[in-house]
């Protein structure tokens, strides 16, 4: 009877994602000397001002200079494959990414910043996950949108706090999803897809350790500042420019590749 009860309790614990989150945190702390990133917070509370809904940021890491925040959502996905579509025109690996930037010398100044030194990867805006219906909002889009909201909330809150304390004036925030799912890209030529059934006869698949997921994930636009001048930012004049201010980049990283990624990123910064 005791063993049956223990099995039931173990199944309940294993059904949650907290073990995965705690293991990711523990791995980061164990390898700090290798990558120089510190766990600044876990379970950081935040509130969506528009809806009033509350949530928690799983992990916030800080680099050795305390100028950058790595904002992590941990997502356990058992025996899953996430497949990112990569049309022929998008096969180039990129080193840039639009991340969140906060200038605490200017109260409430939160913007997008084109950061050019993140380790190279493919970039995609479409992800296929088994069991997801075509009428469903993508699970990855839901998680990413929530992560973006929480990251911007963190930037605004830290901006207000630092402004009052007169501390460091500039911070950079990189949102990332760390998952146990296997990450793949499907490279294809759109001309090969049939208009009769929308199917691809054959694609080229490649396993990747991490990838950029970039899409219109935010409801509210942010000004975009540039590396050469944080105070020079683009004012959208046309619809496509306005839409660009709503696009965000989320790094999707396979859990087993997180530490090597942090080592690479730490060596660049």
Secondary structure, DSSP 8 states (H G I E B T S, - for coil): -HHHHHHHHHHHHHHSSHHHHHHHHHHHHHTHHHH--EEEEEEEEEE-TTT--EEEEEEEEE-TTS-EEEEEEEE--TT-EEEEEEEGGG-S-B--EEEEEEETTSTTEEEEEEE--S--B-EES-EEETT--TTS--HHHHHHHHHHHHHHHHHHHHHHHHHHHT---EEEEEEEEEESSEEEEEEE-GGGB-TTT--BS--EEEE-SEEEEEEE--SS---EEETTEEEEEE---SHHHHHHTTEEEEEEEEGGGHHHHHHHHHHH-
